[in-house]
């Protein structure tokens, strides 16, 4: 007799449809907007040292985002994507991981990278695509990456990192490394086919991966409610694929930290993939190419500013006596000065030598790439005024 591969199902005798729109998943919240703790909630076991490091990183990223948006408006860099209002999601989750875990970001995870130790100079070198940029100027701004900190280089195409995370985590499982992969993306990316393929594969093969969805309300200009999905957000999809799932207040540092810490235990100790949906808000535009006033109201933005994750966590720190308002302001001013100094220094560093554009991919660059490089050099020689920085380092320039 053929083996029945279906699990045992409950039998009913009358037709009854399941109303998916009625399914709702609760949201974990520990820290209230005024900095107090929800009644009945347990604050995660977090040392003063770790809490202050997290807050320090949150302040730094807030300043970095504000300054670099201004730099783009001044024409000093070409493009920028900020994480204003979403700092708790990336930094709180990164703090709950091991430094040897892999991070695959979308493009608002500069907080996770900074928590790992990426310096202000490294941020600036990438943003200005100078010769000290780890990516050798080959990526547009905000597309960071560093093998030393286990942070996979960011790619522009939406959602491609999600199946890659499943595959990488499968390798971690096979290697018995004791590590996991965390993969960040927005709710808009969850509409891509890559999302569904990745979650299904991760659930079937039981790989140690944490899918972290930052539901910030908008996929560029498309609002999540009413236009992106009819169900209860992204979290029910994890349930549908048979994986552990939790929804958290993405502006609550403690909720994010606690959920990610528990998710890591499930991933590493039990090879259980986990989906975390962090409910947050994108306080800035999608990018510096976007004007959010065309699709959302000032009243909506102000309502979310009252839930600012940095302010909320600072209030809790002050209530513990771990920092004062004056100390927080002093630290903020010091970081602001450091960011401005690094910005000014980075924009004076020469661009990479043009020959580096075809290095590293092949041991010996193939003939067709060498021919393309020579054609590019000929074009720049013809129009040097259009490429002043590159032209100055092309023929006879230092390499």
C-alpha positions, 0 to 999 in steps of 0.5 A: 500500500502506498505511504500517505505523505499527508499529515493527519487532517481533521475531518469536517462534514460541512463546508467552512471557509477560513477567513484569512482577513480575520487572522490577527497576530499580536505585537510584542511591546515592552517599552512604552513611548514614555520610556516606562515598561508595560505592566507584566512585561519583563525587561531583557537582561541587559548590562549598562555597558551594552545598553549604552553601546546601543544608545551610542550607536543609535545616536551616531546613526541618527546624526549620520543620516541627517548629515548625509541627507544634507550632503546629498542636497548640497551635491557632495554625494549623489544619493542617500537612504536613511534609517530615520525612525528605524534605528531600534530595528537594526541596532536592537536585533544586531545587539542580540546576535553573535559577531560571527553571525552573517548579516544580509541587509537591504539598505537601511541596516547601517545601524547593524553595521555600526554596532558591529564596528564599522567606523565613521571613516569607513562609512564616509569612504564608501559614501564618497567612493574614494580610494579607501572604500572597501568596494573600490568605488564600484557601488553607489552610496549606502551599499556597504559591505565588509567580510571582516564584520560578516556583513554581506555587501548590499545589492540594489535589486529588491529582495535578492538577499532573501533567498541568498540568506536561506542558501547561506544559512543552509551552508552554516547548518551543513558546516555545523558552525553554530551560527545563523544568518539574519536577513533584513528587508521591507514589507514591500520586498515581501511582495517579491517572488524571492521572498516566498521561495526563500521562506518555503525553502528555509522552512522545508530544509530547516536552516538557521536563518532569521528573516527580519521584516521592517514593516515601515508602512510604505514601499516607496510611495505605496502604503502597506494598508489597502494597497500592498496586502489584504491580510494582517501584514507579513507575519501570517506568511511565516505561519503559512510556511510553517515557521516560528513567527513573531511580531514586535513593536519595531520602535521598541528596542527591548522588544526587538532585542528580546525577540531576536535573542530568542529567534537566534536560539531557535535558529542555532540550537534547533535549526528553526527558521524564524520570521520577525515582523517589526512594526515601524515607520519610515520618518524620512523619504524612501531615498533622497530621490523621493518626496514623501509629501506627495503621498502622506500627510504631515499629521501622520508623520508627526504621530509617528515622531511621538514614537521615536525609538531613540527618544524612547530608549533615552527616556528609559536610560535616564530613568535607570540613572545610566545617563542624563539629558546633559550627557546624552546631548554632549555625546550627540554633539561629539558625534556630530563633530566627528561625522562632519570632520570625517565627511570633510576628510573623505571628500578630499581623498582621491577616487580609485585608480581607473584600472581597479575597475576590472580587478579582483573579479578575474585573476587575469582580466579577460581580453574583452574587459581590457578592451572595454577599459581602453575604450573608457579611457579614450572617452575620458581623454576626449572629455576630461572636463566631465570626469576631472577626478578620474582623468587626474588619476588615469594616465600617469596617476598614482595607483 
